[in-house]
Structures are given as structure tokens and as C-alpha cells.
Amino acid sequence: MAPVVLALLLLLALVAGLTAWRLADRRADERAWASLRPEAGAAPARFDPATVSGLPDPARRYFLHVIQPGTPLAGAAEIRMTGWIGLGNKADPRYVPMRAHQILAGPNGFVWKVRAGSGLSGMTGSDGYADGRGWTRFWIAGLAPVVRAGGTEDFARSAAGRAIAESVFWTPAALLPSPEVVWTPVDADTARATVRHRGHDHVLDLTVAEDGRPVSVLIQRWSRENPQKVWRLQPFGGTIKQTRRFGGYVLATEVEGGNGFGTDSYFPFFKAKVEDVRLP
């Protein structure tokens, strides 16, 4: 067989293999997405303000602000967003534009499908957490894998922390008091939620305005985003800059966040503006 023909066949085999791999990633995202959507069936419970009457005052104010009485308690939200992702660090952020579609069903999971950058340097892929497993899968120009991580207990614990923190933004019903969610006071405008999930306690501090509007969230997240690349608890969080009403909910429409929130090392690598929120 001529070398040119052989090279061509090898190239075609490579392209076919990468295409099949990319399609497999997409199907995995679709399966995870479907698993997080609420099942059709019985009508959900509705918000009763009496259920939050005994909470610390900041938490009580938050729930009364973000959920109207009688609103069905949504277990998931589908969010469309645009914004910026920082691919660098605090000194050199290297922000690139992004557009994303996400399902969030805290604390059980999320799938964040994103397109960041443009042209041959643009990336597509997903971050996610479902069925106790977390992942990051990104492709450059849609042609070659560039980032692949996940599949470990450490990664899943970290991803669950993100799902819990973002519940403040888009699925507040997930943080209502229950045997798995316990609220305690911190100060006049901050309350602490300890969320028990898959054997780990995720500790989240929520700060609100006088009217209960969420201002910021800080979670001690299991992470290796540190100079030593060691898994440990460290601050992660962000601020809520704008909110808007969606049916019976008031949800975040402009947020920014990142690692080291509340410290000198804070780098807001995620800046998002919400175009729409659907509560399936």
C-alpha cells in the first residue's frame, strides 16, 4: 500500500475515532441531564412560610424574599447564560467570552454545557455532577480533547460543593430546612447552612440584604485549586449583583465567583449574566 494512501487511511481512522469520542461525550451529557430533570407525576409541594419561621433571621428573610407563598417547590432549574471565563489567574485573568446552558438540581447534580472563546482556540464541553460522579470534559475547536478530569471521590465531592453553592442562585428550594440541611446563625445578615450529602458536610455562609435579597455566598469547598495542588477545604464563592422574578421565584441574573472568595487571593474566574431560567 502506498505511503500516501496509508497516511490518509490513518488520518480518516483518527478523525472517525475522535468524532465517535465527541459524540459519546455528548450522549453522556444528555443522559446526565435527563437524570436530573424532575420526573412527571404528582404535583410538588408548595412553599409554606411557616416552614422557615424558626430559621436564623437572615435565612428566614432570604426564603421569604426569593420564594412567594404557595409557589411549587422546584427541584431543578434550566439556565441559559452568557458571560466571561478567566483562563488565567488573578494577575493575568485572560477572560474569554462564553455561552452556556445548564441544568441544576442541587445538591444532587448539575450539567453545565459551555462554549468558550472562538475560532480554533475556542473550547466546547461540559462540567457536571450526577449519580455521585463528577467530570470535566472539554474539546478545542470541537476537534481534539484538551481537558479531561473526574471519576474520583475527591472530584465528586468538589462538584457537589458547586451544586450546593449555586442552589442559592437558582434552586433555593434545595436549601429549605430538612434533616440534610441545618441552618445556624452567624451574624445579623449572615446565616450558615450545613448540607449533608453523600457522607460529607458542605458548609455554606449566605449573606443577605435587609430585605432578604441574596448578596453573597461562601462555601468551604473541597478543592485542589491551590499552589500545592492538594485536595483540601478552602473558600469558594461569589456575589449576586442582580436578581429577577421568574414565576414565584426571585433568582440571580448576574453573578461572579471563584476560588479564594473573601481572601486576598480571590480570582473571579466566572462572570455570568442569565438570559433565561426555566423551572421544569
N, C-alpha and C positions, 0 to 999 in steps of 0.2 A: 504494500500500500504506500502511495506517495506520501512523503512527509507533510506536504501541504494539506492533503486530504485527512491525514491522521490528526493534524493540529486542529483542523476545522471540526472534526467529529468530537475531539476532546472539548473544544470550546462549546459546542452545542450541548454536550452532556453536562458541562458545568452550568451553563445557563438554565438548562432544564432542572437540574438539581436545586439551584438557588431559587428558581420560581416555585418549585414544589415546597421548599422550606418556608418561603414567604407566605404561601397560601396556607400552610399548616399553622403558622403563627396567627393568621387572620381567623382561621376556624377556631383556634383555641381561645382567642379573644371573644368571639361570638358565643361560644359555649359558656364561658365565664359570665359574660354579660347576661345571657338568658337565665343563668342560675341565680343571679342577684335580683332579677325583676320579681315583684310580688306575684304570687300565684292568684289567678282568678278564683273567686269563691265568696266566702262570707264577707259581709261588709266590715271594714276595720272599725276598731274602737274610735270614739271621738274624744277630743280634748275636754277634760273637766278641770277647771281651775282649782278645784278643791284638792286635786292630787299634788299640787305644788305649794299648798298653803303652809306646810311645815318646813319648807326648804330655807336655807340661808337667804337673807333678803336679796342679794344680787342675783342668785339663781332664780328666785321667785319672780323678780322683775323681768329677767330675761325671758322666761317662758311666757309670761303674760303679754310681753311685747311681741314675741315672734309667732305665737300661735293664738288665733282667735278661738274663744269658747265654741265648742261644738264642731270644730274642724276635724275631719277624718285624720287619724294619725298615720302619716305616710312613712312607710318603711324604707323607701328608696326615692332617689331623685335622679333625673337625667339632665345634665347641664351642658350647654354649649357656650364656649368661651373663646376669647382671643386674648392676646397679651404678649408677654415677653418672658423668655427663659434665659437665665445667665449661665453660660457655659464655662465661665472663668472663675474668678474668685473676687473677694472684696476689693482688692487693689485694681484688678482688671476684669470687670464683670463679663464682657463680651456678650451683651444681650443680643438675642436674635428673636424675630417675631415668631409667634406660634398661634396655632388654631387647634382647638381640641374639643372632643365630645367625651363626656364622662358619665358613667353611672356610679352612684354612691349609695351604699346600703350599710352604713356604719352600724356596729363595728365589724360586720361580717365580711365586708369587702368593697372593692371598687375596681373599675376598669377605666383607665384614662388613655384614650387613643388620641395621639397628637401628631401634628406635622409642624416641624420647627425649621426655621431657616428657609432657604430657597436654592434653586439650581442644583448643581452637582454636589454642593456641600449641605443641602437640605437633608433632614432626617425625618423618618416616619417610624412609628412604633407605638409601644404601649408600656405603661406601668400598671401593675394590677395586684390584687389580692383576692382570692376566692378559695373556698373549701380548705382554708388553713394553709394555703401556699401563696407565696409572693413571687413576683418576677419583674424584670425589666428587659425589654426586647426592642432594640432599635436597629434600623437599616439606614444606610446612607444612600441617598438618591433612589431609594426603593430597590437597590440592586444588590447590595452586599451587607451582611451583618456587621455592625460596628460596636454594639454594646449588648451583652447577654449576661444576665446575672439572676440569681434566685435559686429557689429549690431547697433552701436550708431553713432550719428553725429560727436562726438569727434574722434572716431576711424576712420571714413571715411575721415575726414579732415587730419588726420595724415598720412593715407595711400596714399592719393593724393599727399602729400608732397614728399613721397618717389618716386612715379611715376614721378613727375616733376624733382626731383634731378637726377634720373637715366637716364632721357632723354639726359642729357649731355653725358653720356657714350654711349648709344646705339640707340637713336632715335632723333638725333639733329634736324631733320626737324620739330619736335613738338615745337621747341623754336624759329622758324623763326618769324620775326615781324608780328603782326596781331592786331586786336582790343583787343584780350585777352592777348597778350604778348608784353610788352613795355620795351625796353632797355634804360638804362641811364648809364652815365659814373661814375666810382668810382676813378680809377687812371690809370696809363699808361698800366697796364697789367690786370686790373680787370674791368668787366662791370656787371651791375645789371639788372636782368630780373624780372619784376613783372608780374606774371602769374595769371590771374583772372580765377577761376574755381569754379563753383557751389557756388557763393556768397562770396568766400574768396580770398584774395590776398596772393599768395605764393611768397616770396621774395628770390631770388637766386642770389648769387655772384659767377661768373665764373672767374677764373684766368687762363691766358694762357701764353705760352712761346712766344718768339719773333716771331716765325713762325706761331703762332696761335694754336699750339698743346695744348689741354686742360691739365692743371696741377692739378687743384683742384676745387671743388665745395662746396659751403657753403649755406645751406638753413636754414631760420628760420622756423623750423618745429613745428607744434602743437603736443605736446608730454607730457606724464606723466612720462617719464624716468628721475626722479629726486627723491631725498630723501623724499620729501613731498608727492610724488605720486599725484601731482596736474597737471591738464591739463594747459599747457601754451606754448607760443612760446619760443623755445630755439634752440641753434645751433646744426645742424646735417650736416654731410658732409664727404668728404674724398678726397683721392688723386688718380690720374691716373698715374700709374707707367709705363705702356706700351700701345702702340696702334698698330693697324694693318689695312691694307686696306682690305675691303670687297666690291668688286664691285666698285661703285663710292663713297664709304664712307670710312673714317678713323675712326675706333671705338676702344673703350677701350678693352684691353685684359688682363690687370692686374690692379685691383683696391683694395683699402681698405677703410673702412669708419666706422663711428659710431657716437654716441652721444657726445656732447660737443666739436665738431671739432673746433679747433682754440683756445681752452681754456686748462687750466691745468688739467681739468677732462676728457679730450678726451680719449676714450677707443675704439680702432678699433676692434669691435667685428666681423666685416665682412671682410674677406680676400678672394678674388676670382681671379681665372685665367680662362679666357674664352677659351674654346675649339673650339667653332664654333658660328657664328651668321648667321641666315637666315633671309632675308628680304622678307616676303611673299607679 
